[in-house]
Amino acid sequence: LCVESAGPWLASLPDAAWEMVPPVRRAAAALDWHPEHGDRCNHLVFTSPGLDRDGLEQVLESCLLTDEEYAAGRDAWKHLPPAFDTLLEV
C-alpha cells in the first residue's frame, strides 16, 4: 500500500504563497476550480494484479459516513478520529 501526499490544496494557501507553486500546478488547479471548494479533491487509484475488487469495495464503503454522522454536519465531522494518520505517519 502506498499513500502519498501531493502537497497542499492551493485553496488552502494564502494568496502570497501561490507564487511559490509551479505555474503548471496553478494552471491545473484553475481548470477544475470549484466556487466553494477551490481545487480541493481527492483521487484514488488502485492497480494490482488479482485485485480483490469486492473486498476493496467493502473497505471503501466502510469509510463512508453513516446517515447519522452525515446529518450531524461539518462541525461534528471535525471530531471524528483521523483515519489516515497511521498510513501517512502523521
N, C-alpha and C positions, 0 to 999 in steps of 0.2 A: 504494500500500500504506500502510495506517495501522495502526500497532501502538501501543497506549496502555496505560498502567498505570492500574488503578482504585484504586491505593493498596495498603497492606499488608493481608495477611490478619489478621483480628482475633486468630486463634490465635497469631500471631507476636508480638503486643504484650503487654507486661506488663499485669497487671490494672488498674493505676492509669491507664494510657493509654486504657482503654475509655471513660472519662468524657468524653474529648475527641472521641469518634466520635459522629456524629449518631444519635439514637435509632432512626431508620428503618433505618440501616445495621446497628445492633446487632440489631434485630428480624429483618431479612433473614438475617443470619448464623445466628441462633438457629433459624430454620425449617429449615435444611439442615445443622445441626451434626452432624458425624460424631465418634464417640467417640475415634478415633485422630487424625484429620486436622483436626478442627475445621471451619472454614469454607474450608479450602484446596480450591479447584477452579479450573478454567480454562474459559472459554467462547470458542470460536472461531466467528466468524460471517463468512460470505463472501457478499457480494452484488455482482453485476456483470452488466450486460447482456452476453450472449455468454460467460459464464463457461466456461472450459475445465475442465470437471469431471474429465475423465480426467487431464489434466495436474496439476490440483490434488491429486487423489488420489495420484498418483505422488510428488509433493513431500511430502505428509503422511506417506506410508508410508516415505519415506526418512528421516524424523525418528525413527522407532521404534527402540528398542534392538534389537540383534541378540540371538539366543538366548544367545550367549556373554557379551555385555555385561550382559544381564539376570541371568544366573546369577552374575556377579561380585558382585552385591549393591550396597547403598546406599553403602558406603564407597568402592567403585571408581567409582560414578557421580559422586561429588564431584570426581573428577579428569578428567572428560570436559570437552572445551573448551566454553565458553559459546556457545550457538548464536544468541542474540538480541542480544548486546551491540551489534553494528553497527546493528541496527534501532532499538534503544532509546537509542542514543547514550550508552552507559554508559562 
